[in-house]
Amino acid sequence: MLAEISFAAYLWHWPVLLVAEQLVREPLSTPVRLALVALTLVLAWATTRWVENPVRFGGVVRAARPRAVLVASAAAIALVAVPAVSALVAFERVVAVTVATAGPAQPTTTAPGRLCVGAEALDPDADCVDGPYTTLVPNPLGARGPISMLHDLGCANRVREPGFLFCEFGDTSSTIDVALVGDSKAMKMFPAMERLAIENGWRLVVYAKGGCAYRLPDARTGDPTCAEFREQLTAELDQPGAWDLIVTMGASFDDPVSEDEVAAVRDAWQPLRDNGVPIAVIRDNPWAGDDPRGCVLDNLDDLAVCDLDRETALRPDAQVIAARGLDDVIAIDLSDFYCTEAVCPMAIGGVLVYRDAGHVNDEYTRTLAPYIAPRLERLAPELFSGR
């Protein structure tokens, strides 16, 4: 049986795989790959049974009228040509992306200086050259993996995952204790915060859970495990003298922020403020639409097509609003390192900004560290006294 359909399976397997990868745009899981194998075998059997065998063994060719032979031949050609063309188109796309993302990142002009990397391309004082870039980092064809590396490390809870995971980073023996707290948006800020912890000798503890920003339960949270996580988190944070700084970040939303939501955020913060702990809120990054990576893949020759309207992409942030008027809470707005005055580009300084609609790539977040540091230093200068 397998020997009989082997040639048809050979023709079908590659286009089936490529089309699936383009539709899903995620690493294909083992069950999905097995399903694709089954689909390939079914298509191969059908092609062999109703196209190849009737033509090969002459029943159709000898007995059928010329018109029937023509129709059968056209169908056979289509069944072979369609997957072949699909494979060719997909292959050409892979080649285009590979060419666009391969090779060393070097300016192709004679302008002096090094290329800007990530956020510094939007820094008017940065001593670097803003392109042109011969690479994109990370490669848009690469597997995206989990939303955060913290999941792989066993250091952060996913949405609807019970339990209370956390980990320490930086100098774990340091007397300077900093906590990074929030949902998946805080997880994505981890690369920048870890960089600062290493550079400044902090002990950084990450408390994060998908879909569970650090505020009291509200109508936005449909995760039954969130309340338990917040309860344990509050017990960890509400310890007099335990923390030198709390950094928090959470998802923003389209609709206006209500007074009740702002009050809930401030209520969650109040025990920390009573203990004299400064709080830094990092404003949420812009939202990038339904399929930012797909737009990048389709427009590698002109990424400006994928630019986001700044006003639309930046949503109201409840925690930023709650920070207003509080002396011991600051809001760190990095919007000018995601956007120009009018638009938010998909790639900045040779780095792809967005992993998906709501999350940035770790490679870009890491380049934001130098712009977070001075803002934190104004709030808590003692954390930087060793520099």
ROMI-881442 format. One record per residue (C-alpha): residue in one letter; y, x, z; residue number from 1. Coordinates in nm, 2 decimals. Each point is the difference from the previous one (the first is absolute). Layout:
N
+------+--------+--------+--------+-----+
! type !     c2 !     c1 !     c3 ! seq !
+------+--------+--------+--------+-----+
!    A !      Y !      X !      Z ! NUM !
...
+------+--------+--------+--------+-----+
end
This chain:
387
+------+--------+--------+--------+-----+
! type !     c2 !     c1 !     c3 ! seq !
+------+--------+--------+--------+-----+
!    M !   0.00 !   0.00 !   0.00 !   1 !
!    L !   0.25 !   0.27 !   0.10 !   2 !
!    A !  -0.10 !   0.22 !  -0.29 !   3 !
!    E !   0.06 !  -0.29 !  -0.24 !   4 !
!    I !   0.35 !  -0.07 !   0.12 !   5 !
!    S !   0.10 !   0.36 !   0.08 !   6 !
!    F !   0.22 !   0.05 !  -0.31 !   7 !
!    A !   0.19 !  -0.33 !   0.06 !   8 !
!    A !   0.04 !   0.10 !   0.37 !   9 !
!    Y !   0.14 !   0.33 !  -0.11 !  10 !
!    L !   0.26 !  -0.18 !  -0.21 !  11 !
!    W !   0.10 !  -0.24 !   0.27 !  12 !
!    H !   0.00 !   0.20 !   0.32 !  13 !
!    W !   0.32 !   0.20 !  -0.06 !  14 !
!    P !   0.24 !  -0.28 !  -0.10 !  15 !
!    V !  -0.14 !  -0.22 !   0.28 !  16 !
!    L !   0.08 !   0.27 !   0.25 !  17 !
!    L !   0.35 !   0.08 !  -0.14 !  18 !
!    V !   0.10 !  -0.36 !  -0.03 !  19 !
!    A !  -0.11 !  -0.07 !   0.36 !  20 !
!    E !   0.20 !   0.30 !   0.13 !  21 !
!    Q !   0.31 !  -0.11 !  -0.18 !  22 !
!    L !  -0.03 !  -0.36 !   0.13 !  23 !
!    V !  -0.07 !   0.09 !   0.36 !  24 !
!    R !   0.22 !   0.32 !   0.02 !  25 !
!    E !  -0.19 !   0.10 !   0.31 !  26 !
!    P !  -0.30 !   0.23 !   0.06 !  27 !
!    L !  -0.31 !  -0.20 !  -0.10 !  28 !
!    S !  -0.23 !  -0.07 !   0.30 !  29 !
!    T !  -0.37 !   0.05 !  -0.03 !  30 !
!    P !  -0.07 !  -0.38 !  -0.02 !  31 !
!    V !   0.25 !  -0.03 !  -0.28 !  32 !
!    R !  -0.15 !   0.29 !  -0.19 !  33 !
!    L !  -0.35 !  -0.15 !   0.04 !  34 !
!    A !   0.13 !  -0.33 !  -0.13 !  35 !
!    L !   0.15 !   0.18 !  -0.30 !  36 !
!    V !  -0.34 !   0.16 !  -0.07 !  37 !
!    A !  -0.16 !  -0.34 !   0.01 !  38 !
!    L !   0.28 !  -0.14 !  -0.24 !  39 !
!    T !  -0.06 !   0.30 !  -0.24 !  40 !
!    L !  -0.38 !  -0.08 !  -0.01 !  41 !
!    V !   0.06 !  -0.37 !  -0.06 !  42 !
!    L !   0.25 !   0.08 !  -0.29 !  43 !
!    A !  -0.24 !   0.26 !  -0.14 !  44 !
!    W !  -0.29 !  -0.25 !   0.01 !  45 !
!    A !   0.20 !  -0.27 !  -0.16 !  46 !
!    T !   0.13 !   0.23 !  -0.27 !  47 !
!    T !  -0.35 !   0.13 !  -0.07 !  48 !
!    R !  -0.16 !  -0.35 !   0.01 !  49 !
!    W !   0.25 !  -0.19 !  -0.22 !  50 !
!    V !   0.16 !   0.27 !  -0.22 !  51 !
!    E !  -0.19 !   0.32 !  -0.03 !  52 !
!    N !  -0.36 !  -0.13 !  -0.03 !  53 !
!    P !   0.07 !  -0.28 !  -0.25 !  54 !
!    V !   0.18 !   0.25 !  -0.22 !  55 !
!    R !  -0.24 !   0.29 !   0.04 !  56 !
!    F !  -0.32 !  -0.19 !  -0.05 !  57 !
!    G !   0.11 !  -0.19 !  -0.31 !  58 !
!    G !  -0.05 !  -0.36 !   0.10 !  59 !
!    V !   0.37 !  -0.07 !  -0.03 !  60 !
!    V !   0.06 !   0.23 !  -0.30 !  61 !
!    R !  -0.30 !  -0.11 !  -0.21 !  62 !
!    A !   0.00 !  -0.37 !   0.07 !  63 !
!    A !   0.36 !  -0.09 !   0.06 !  64 !
!    R !   0.25 !  -0.09 !  -0.26 !  65 !
!    P !   0.27 !   0.26 !  -0.09 !  66 !
!    R !   0.26 !  -0.19 !   0.20 !  67 !
!    A !  -0.21 !   0.00 !   0.32 !  68 !
!    V !  -0.07 !   0.37 !  -0.05 !  69 !
!    L !   0.37 !   0.07 !  -0.03 !  70 !
!    V !   0.07 !  -0.20 !   0.33 !  71 !
!    A !  -0.28 !   0.18 !   0.18 !  72 !
!    S !   0.12 !   0.34 !  -0.12 !  73 !
!    A !   0.36 !  -0.08 !   0.10 !  74 !
!    A !  -0.12 !  -0.10 !   0.35 !  75 !
!    A !  -0.20 !   0.32 !   0.03 !  76 !
!    I !   0.30 !   0.21 !  -0.10 !  77 !
!    A !   0.23 !  -0.18 !   0.24 !  78 !
!    L !  -0.24 !   0.04 !   0.29 !  79 !
!    V !  -0.02 !   0.37 !  -0.06 !  80 !
!    A !   0.37 !   0.05 !  -0.10 !  81 !
!    V !   0.16 !  -0.19 !   0.29 !  82 !
!    P !  -0.15 !   0.22 !   0.27 !  83 !
!    A !   0.06 !   0.31 !  -0.21 !  84 !
!    V !   0.36 !  -0.08 !  -0.05 !  85 !
!    S !   0.04 !  -0.09 !   0.36 !  86 !
!    A !  -0.15 !   0.33 !   0.10 !  87 !
!    L !   0.23 !   0.18 !  -0.25 !  88 !
!    V !   0.31 !  -0.17 !   0.14 !  89 !
!    A !  -0.09 !   0.07 !   0.35 !  90 !
!    F !  -0.09 !   0.36 !  -0.09 !  91 !
!    E !   0.34 !   0.05 !  -0.17 !  92 !
!    R !   0.17 !  -0.14 !   0.31 !  93 !
!    V !  -0.19 !   0.24 !   0.23 !  94 !
!    V !   0.10 !   0.29 !  -0.23 !  95 !
!    A !   0.36 !  -0.11 !   0.01 !  96 !
!    V !   0.01 !  -0.02 !   0.38 !  97 !
!    T !  -0.18 !   0.33 !   0.03 !  98 !
!    V !   0.24 !   0.18 !  -0.23 !  99 !
!    A !   0.29 !  -0.16 !   0.19 ! 100 !
!    T !  -0.13 !   0.11 !   0.34 ! 101 !
!    A !  -0.16 !   0.33 !  -0.07 ! 102 !
!    G !   0.13 !   0.35 !   0.03 ! 103 !
!    P !   0.25 !   0.17 !   0.23 ! 104 !
!    A !   0.31 !  -0.18 !   0.11 ! 105 !
!    Q !   0.27 !   0.21 !  -0.17 ! 106 !
!    P !   0.33 !  -0.08 !  -0.16 ! 107 !
!    T !  -0.01 !   0.01 !  -0.37 ! 108 !
!    T !   0.37 !   0.09 !  -0.02 ! 109 !
!    T !   0.17 !   0.33 !   0.07 ! 110 !
!    A !   0.19 !  -0.15 !   0.30 ! 111 !
!    P !  -0.02 !   0.23 !   0.30 ! 112 !
!    G !  -0.17 !  -0.10 !   0.32 ! 113 !
!    R !  -0.32 !  -0.16 !   0.11 ! 114 !
!    L !  -0.11 !  -0.36 !  -0.07 ! 115 !
!    C !   0.08 !  -0.26 !   0.27 ! 116 !
!    V !  -0.30 !  -0.15 !   0.17 ! 117 !
!    G !   0.01 !  -0.36 !   0.09 ! 118 !
!    A !   0.29 !  -0.13 !   0.21 ! 119 !
!    E !   0.21 !   0.31 !  -0.04 ! 120 !
!    A !   0.06 !  -0.11 !  -0.36 ! 121 !
!    L !   0.23 !  -0.27 !   0.14 ! 122 !
!    D !   0.17 !   0.24 !   0.24 ! 123 !
!    P !   0.34 !   0.09 !  -0.14 ! 124 !
!    D !   0.00 !   0.32 !   0.21 ! 125 !
!    A !  -0.35 !   0.12 !  -0.09 ! 126 !
!    D !  -0.02 !   0.34 !  -0.17 ! 127 !
!    C !  -0.25 !  -0.10 !  -0.27 ! 128 !
!    V !  -0.02 !  -0.12 !  -0.35 ! 129 !
!    D !  -0.08 !  -0.36 !  -0.06 ! 130 !
!    G !  -0.25 !   0.03 !  -0.29 ! 131 !
!    P !  -0.12 !  -0.02 !  -0.26 ! 132 !
!    Y !  -0.35 !  -0.01 !   0.16 ! 133 !
!    T !  -0.32 !   0.08 !  -0.18 ! 134 !
!    T !  -0.22 !  -0.15 !   0.27 ! 135 !
!    L !  -0.02 !  -0.32 !   0.21 ! 136 !
!    V !  -0.13 !   0.03 !   0.36 ! 137 !
!    P !  -0.23 !  -0.17 !   0.09 ! 138 !
!    N !  -0.17 !  -0.04 !  -0.34 ! 139 !
!    P !   0.02 !  -0.38 !  -0.08 ! 140 !
!    L !  -0.36 !   0.01 !  -0.13 ! 141 !
!    G !  -0.13 !   0.12 !   0.34 ! 142 !
!    A !  -0.18 !  -0.22 !   0.24 ! 143 !
!    R !   0.23 !  -0.15 !   0.26 ! 144 !
!    G !  -0.25 !  -0.02 !   0.29 ! 145 !
!    P !   0.10 !  -0.17 !   0.33 ! 146 !
!    I !   0.36 !  -0.10 !   0.07 ! 147 !
!    S !   0.03 !   0.28 !   0.26 ! 148 !
!    M !  -0.18 !   0.32 !   0.07 ! 149 !
!    L !   0.00 !  -0.11 !   0.36 ! 150 !
!    H !  -0.28 !  -0.25 !  -0.08 ! 151 !
!    D !  -0.22 !   0.28 !  -0.13 ! 152 !
!    L !   0.08 !   0.20 !   0.32 ! 153 !
!    G !  -0.10 !  -0.30 !   0.22 ! 154 !
!    C !   0.35 !  -0.01 !   0.14 ! 155 !
!    A !   0.14 !  -0.34 !  -0.10 ! 156 !
!    N !  -0.13 !  -0.35 !  -0.01 ! 157 !
!    R !  -0.03 !  -0.20 !  -0.32 ! 158 !
!    V !   0.11 !  -0.36 !  -0.03 ! 159 !
!    R !  -0.23 !  -0.23 !   0.20 ! 160 !
!    E !  -0.19 !   0.30 !   0.14 ! 161 !
!    P !  -0.04 !  -0.03 !   0.38 ! 162 !
!    G !   0.04 !   0.29 !   0.23 ! 163 !
!    F !   0.27 !   0.24 !   0.09 ! 164 !
!    L !   0.00 !   0.32 !  -0.20 ! 165 !
!    F !   0.25 !   0.29 !   0.04 ! 166 !
!    C !   0.02 !   0.37 !  -0.05 ! 167 !
!    E !   0.22 !   0.30 !   0.10 ! 168 !
!    F !   0.15 !   0.25 !  -0.24 ! 169 !
!    G !   0.23 !   0.29 !   0.00 ! 170 !
!    D !   0.00 !   0.21 !   0.31 ! 171 !
!    T !  -0.22 !  -0.20 !   0.23 ! 172 !
!    S !   0.08 !   0.21 !   0.30 ! 173 !
!    S !   0.38 !  -0.05 !  -0.04 ! 174 !
!    T !   0.22 !  -0.15 !   0.27 ! 175 !
!    I !   0.19 !  -0.19 !  -0.27 ! 176 !
!    D !  -0.17 !  -0.32 !  -0.07 ! 177 !
!    V !   0.08 !  -0.22 !  -0.30 ! 178 !
!    A !  -0.18 !  -0.32 !  -0.11 ! 179 !
!    L !  -0.01 !  -0.14 !  -0.35 ! 180 !
!    V !  -0.06 !  -0.37 !   0.03 ! 181 !
!    G !  -0.04 !  -0.29 !  -0.25 ! 182 !
!    D !  -0.20 !  -0.15 !  -0.28 ! 183 !
!    S !  -0.11 !   0.16 !  -0.33 ! 184 !
!    K !   0.36 !   0.09 !  -0.08 ! 185 !
!    A !   0.01 !   0.22 !   0.31 ! 186 !
!    M !  -0.34 !   0.15 !  -0.12 ! 187 !
!    K !   0.17 !   0.10 !  -0.33 ! 188 !
!    M !   0.28 !   0.17 !   0.19 ! 189 !
!    F !  -0.26 !   0.22 !   0.19 ! 190 !
!    P !   0.01 !   0.29 !  -0.25 ! 191 !
!    A !   0.37 !   0.05 !   0.06 ! 192 !
!    M !  -0.03 !  -0.04 !   0.38 ! 193 !
!    E !  -0.29 !   0.24 !   0.02 ! 194 !
!    R !   0.20 !   0.25 !  -0.19 ! 195 !
!    L !   0.29 !  -0.03 !   0.25 ! 196 !
!    A !  -0.25 !   0.02 !   0.30 ! 197 !
!    I !  -0.14 !   0.32 !  -0.13 ! 198 !
!    E !   0.34 !   0.15 !  -0.08 ! 199 !
!    N !   0.15 !  -0.09 !   0.34 ! 200 !
!    G !  -0.30 !   0.04 !   0.23 ! 201 !
!    W !  -0.04 !  -0.37 !   0.09 ! 202 !
!    R !  -0.31 !  -0.19 !   0.11 ! 203 !
!    L !  -0.01 !  -0.29 !  -0.24 ! 204 !
!    V !  -0.22 !  -0.30 !   0.09 ! 205 !
!    V !  -0.05 !  -0.27 !  -0.27 ! 206 !
!    Y !  -0.06 !  -0.36 !   0.10 ! 207 !
!    A !  -0.03 !  -0.21 !  -0.31 ! 208 !
!    K !  -0.18 !  -0.30 !  -0.13 ! 209 !
!    G !   0.01 !  -0.16 !  -0.34 ! 210 !
!    G !   0.21 !  -0.32 !   0.00 ! 211 !
!    C !   0.11 !   0.05 !   0.36 ! 212 !
!    A !   0.36 !   0.13 !   0.03 ! 213 !
!    Y !   0.12 !   0.07 !   0.36 ! 214 !
!    R !   0.15 !  -0.33 !   0.09 ! 215 !
!    L !  -0.12 !  -0.30 !   0.19 ! 216 !
!    P !  -0.24 !  -0.24 !  -0.18 ! 217 !
!    D !   0.18 !  -0.22 !  -0.24 ! 218 !
!    A !  -0.06 !  -0.23 !  -0.29 ! 219 !
!    R !  -0.04 !   0.29 !  -0.25 ! 220 !
!    T !  -0.32 !   0.13 !   0.18 ! 221 !
!    G !  -0.32 !  -0.18 !  -0.10 ! 222 !
!    D !  -0.23 !   0.28 !   0.14 ! 223 !
!    P !  -0.17 !  -0.12 !   0.32 ! 224 !
!    T !  -0.07 !   0.37 !   0.09 ! 225 !
!    C !   0.37 !   0.08 !   0.00 ! 226 !
!    A !   0.09 !  -0.15 !   0.34 ! 227 !
!    E !  -0.27 !   0.21 !   0.17 ! 228 !
!    F !   0.12 !   0.32 !  -0.17 ! 229 !
!    R !   0.36 !  -0.07 !   0.10 ! 230 !
!    E !  -0.11 !  -0.06 !   0.36 ! 231 !
!    Q !  -0.17 !   0.33 !   0.02 ! 232 !
!    L !   0.28 !   0.17 !  -0.18 ! 233 !
!    T !   0.26 !  -0.13 !   0.25 ! 234 !
!    A !  -0.21 !   0.14 !   0.28 ! 235 !
!    E !   0.00 !   0.34 !  -0.16 ! 236 !
!    L !   0.37 !   0.00 !  -0.07 ! 237 !
!    D !   0.13 !  -0.17 !   0.31 ! 238 !
!    Q !  -0.04 !   0.31 !   0.23 ! 239 !
!    P !   0.31 !   0.14 !   0.16 ! 240 !
!    G !   0.06 !   0.36 !  -0.10 ! 241 !
!    A !  -0.29 !   0.01 !  -0.25 ! 242 !
!    W !   0.20 !   0.01 !  -0.32 ! 243 !
!    D !   0.29 !   0.19 !  -0.14 ! 244 !
!    L !   0.04 !  -0.21 !  -0.32 ! 245 !
!    I !  -0.16 !  -0.30 !  -0.16 ! 246 !
!    V !   0.02 !  -0.03 !  -0.38 ! 247 !
!    T !  -0.09 !  -0.33 !  -0.15 ! 248 !
!    M !  -0.02 !  -0.16 !  -0.35 ! 249 !
!    G !  -0.13 !  -0.33 !  -0.13 ! 250 !
!    A !  -0.02 !  -0.22 !  -0.31 ! 251 !
!    S !   0.31 !  -0.19 !  -0.12 ! 252 !
!    F !  -0.01 !  -0.34 !  -0.16 ! 253 !
!    D !   0.19 !  -0.20 !  -0.27 ! 254 !
!    D !   0.12 !  -0.29 !   0.21 ! 255 !
!    P !   0.29 !   0.03 !   0.24 ! 256 !
!    V !  -0.08 !   0.15 !   0.34 ! 257 !
!    S !   0.03 !  -0.26 !   0.28 ! 258 !
!    E !   0.17 !   0.04 !   0.33 ! 259 !
!    D !  -0.33 !  -0.07 !   0.17 ! 260 !
!    E !  -0.16 !   0.29 !  -0.18 ! 261 !
!    V !   0.28 !   0.24 !   0.09 ! 262 !
!    A !  -0.03 !  -0.12 !   0.36 ! 263 !
!    A !  -0.38 !   0.06 !  -0.01 ! 264 !
!    V !   0.06 !   0.36 !  -0.12 ! 265 !
!    R !   0.25 !   0.07 !   0.27 ! 266 !
!    D !  -0.22 !  -0.15 !   0.27 ! 267 !
!    A !  -0.28 !   0.23 !  -0.11 ! 268 !
!    W !   0.23 !   0.30 !   0.03 ! 269 !
!    Q !   0.16 !  -0.09 !   0.33 ! 270 !
!    P !  -0.26 !   0.17 !   0.23 ! 271 !
!    L !   0.05 !   0.32 !  -0.19 ! 272 !
!    R !   0.37 !  -0.02 !   0.02 ! 273 !
!    D !  -0.03 !  -0.07 !   0.37 ! 274 !
!    N !  -0.19 !   0.33 !   0.03 ! 275 !
!    G !   0.28 !   0.18 !  -0.18 ! 276 !
!    V !  -0.20 !   0.07 !  -0.31 ! 277 !
!    P !   0.20 !   0.03 !  -0.32 ! 278 !
!    I !  -0.13 !  -0.20 !  -0.30 ! 279 !
!    A !   0.04 !   0.09 !  -0.37 ! 280 !
!    V !  -0.07 !  -0.27 !  -0.25 ! 281 !
!    I !  -0.07 !   0.11 !  -0.36 ! 282 !
!    R !   0.10 !  -0.26 !  -0.25 ! 283 !
!    D !  -0.28 !  -0.13 !  -0.23 ! 284 !
!    N !  -0.03 !   0.16 !  -0.34 ! 285 !
!    P !   0.08 !  -0.20 !  -0.31 ! 286 !
!    W !  -0.26 !  -0.24 !  -0.13 ! 287 !
!    A !  -0.12 !   0.10 !  -0.35 ! 288 !
!    G !  -0.12 !  -0.31 !  -0.17 ! 289 !
!    D !  -0.36 !  -0.11 !  -0.08 ! 290 !
!    D !  -0.13 !   0.31 !  -0.17 ! 291 !
!    P !   0.21 !   0.32 !   0.01 ! 292 !
!    R !  -0.28 !   0.23 !  -0.10 ! 293 !
!    G !  -0.09 !  -0.21 !  -0.30 ! 294 !
!    C !   0.36 !   0.01 !  -0.11 ! 295 !
!    V !   0.00 !   0.38 !   0.03 ! 296 !
!    L !  -0.32 !   0.03 !  -0.20 ! 297 !
!    D !   0.15 !  -0.22 !  -0.27 ! 298 !
!    N !   0.33 !   0.17 !  -0.02 ! 299 !
!    L !  -0.05 !   0.37 !   0.05 ! 300 !
!    D !   0.24 !   0.09 !  -0.28 ! 301 !
!    D !   0.28 !  -0.21 !   0.16 ! 302 !
!    L !  -0.05 !  -0.06 !   0.37 ! 303 !
!    A !   0.35 !  -0.15 !   0.02 ! 304 !
!    V !  -0.16 !  -0.32 !  -0.13 ! 305 !
!    C !  -0.16 !  -0.04 !   0.34 ! 306 !
!    D !   0.32 !   0.05 !   0.21 ! 307 !
!    L !   0.04 !  -0.26 !   0.27 ! 308 !
!    D !   0.32 !  -0.18 !   0.07 ! 309 !
!    R !   0.13 !   0.14 !   0.33 ! 310 !
!    E !   0.13 !  -0.33 !   0.14 ! 311 !
!    T !  -0.32 !  -0.18 !  -0.08 ! 312 !
!    A !  -0.24 !   0.28 !   0.12 ! 313 !
!    L !   0.16 !   0.05 !   0.34 ! 314 !
!    R !  -0.09 !  -0.29 !   0.23 ! 315 !
!    P !   0.15 !  -0.11 !   0.33 ! 316 !
!    D !  -0.16 !   0.20 !   0.28 ! 317 !
!    A !  -0.02 !  -0.18 !   0.34 ! 318 !
!    Q !  -0.03 !   0.32 !   0.20 ! 319 !
!    V !   0.31 !   0.15 !  -0.16 ! 320 !
!    I !   0.19 !  -0.31 !   0.07 ! 321 !
!    A !  -0.12 !   0.00 !   0.36 ! 322 !
!    A !   0.12 !   0.35 !   0.04 ! 323 !
!    R !   0.36 !  -0.09 !  -0.06 ! 324 !
!    G !   0.23 !   0.03 !   0.30 ! 325 !
!    L !  -0.26 !   0.18 !   0.21 ! 326 !
!    D !   0.12 !   0.35 !   0.12 ! 327 !
!    D !  -0.35 !   0.13 !   0.06 ! 328 !
!    V !  -0.15 !  -0.12 !  -0.32 ! 329 !
!    I !   0.09 !   0.13 !  -0.35 ! 330 !
!    A !  -0.10 !  -0.12 !  -0.34 ! 331 !
!    I !  -0.08 !   0.27 !  -0.26 ! 332 !
!    D !   0.07 !  -0.13 !  -0.34 ! 333 !
!    L !  -0.16 !   0.22 !  -0.27 ! 334 !
!    S !   0.08 !  -0.23 !  -0.29 ! 335 !
!    D !   0.22 !   0.26 !  -0.17 ! 336 !
!    F !  -0.30 !   0.22 !  -0.02 ! 337 !
!    Y !  -0.20 !  -0.27 !  -0.18 ! 338 !
!    C !   0.28 !  -0.14 !  -0.21 ! 339 !
!    T !   0.32 !   0.08 !  -0.19 ! 340 !
!    E !   0.29 !  -0.24 !   0.03 ! 341 !
!    A !  -0.16 !  -0.24 !  -0.24 ! 342 !
!    V !  -0.37 !   0.07 !  -0.04 ! 343 !
!    C !  -0.31 !   0.13 !   0.18 ! 344 !
!    P !  -0.20 !   0.23 !  -0.23 ! 345 !
!    M !  -0.38 !   0.02 !  -0.01 ! 346 !
!    A !   0.01 !   0.38 !   0.00 ! 347 !
!    I !   0.25 !   0.21 !   0.18 ! 348 !
!    G !   0.00 !   0.38 !  -0.01 ! 349 !
!    G !  -0.33 !   0.01 !  -0.19 ! 350 !
!    V !  -0.17 !  -0.21 !   0.26 ! 351 !
!    L !  -0.13 !  -0.35 !  -0.05 ! 352 !
!    V !   0.15 !  -0.21 !   0.28 ! 353 !
!    Y !  -0.21 !  -0.31 !   0.02 ! 354 !
!    R !  -0.37 !  -0.03 !   0.07 ! 355 !
!    D !   0.00 !  -0.38 !  -0.04 ! 356 !
!    A !   0.24 !  -0.29 !   0.03 ! 357 !
!    G !   0.10 !   0.07 !   0.36 ! 358 !
!    H !  -0.10 !   0.36 !   0.09 ! 359 !
!    V !   0.12 !   0.34 !  -0.10 ! 360 !
!    N !  -0.21 !   0.30 !  -0.08 ! 361 !
!    D !  -0.06 !   0.26 !   0.27 ! 362 !
!    E !   0.12 !   0.27 !  -0.23 ! 363 !
!    Y !   0.34 !  -0.17 !  -0.01 ! 364 !
!    T !   0.02 !  -0.09 !   0.36 ! 365 !
!    R !  -0.05 !   0.37 !   0.10 ! 366 !
!    T !   0.32 !   0.09 !  -0.20 ! 367 !
!    L !   0.20 !  -0.23 !   0.22 ! 368 !
!    A !  -0.05 !   0.20 !   0.32 ! 369 !
!    P !   0.32 !   0.22 !  -0.05 ! 370 !
!    Y !   0.21 !  -0.32 !  -0.02 ! 371 !
!    I !  -0.16 !  -0.17 !   0.30 ! 372 !
!    A !   0.05 !   0.31 !   0.23 ! 373 !
!    P !   0.38 !   0.00 !   0.02 ! 374 !
!    R !   0.01 !  -0.37 !   0.08 ! 375 !
!    L !  -0.26 !   0.04 !   0.28 ! 376 !
!    E !   0.19 !   0.31 !   0.13 ! 377 !
!    R !   0.31 !  -0.21 !   0.05 ! 378 !
!    L !  -0.20 !  -0.25 !   0.21 ! 379 !
!    A !  -0.20 !   0.25 !   0.20 ! 380 !
!    P !   0.14 !   0.36 !  -0.04 ! 381 !
!    E !  -0.23 !   0.14 !   0.27 ! 382 !
!    L !  -0.30 !  -0.05 !  -0.24 ! 383 !
!    F !   0.16 !   0.26 !  -0.23 ! 384 !
!    S !   0.13 !   0.25 !   0.25 ! 385 !
!    G !  -0.28 !   0.25 !  -0.08 ! 386 !
!    R !   0.12 !   0.04 !  -0.36 ! 387 !
+------+--------+--------+--------+-----+
end
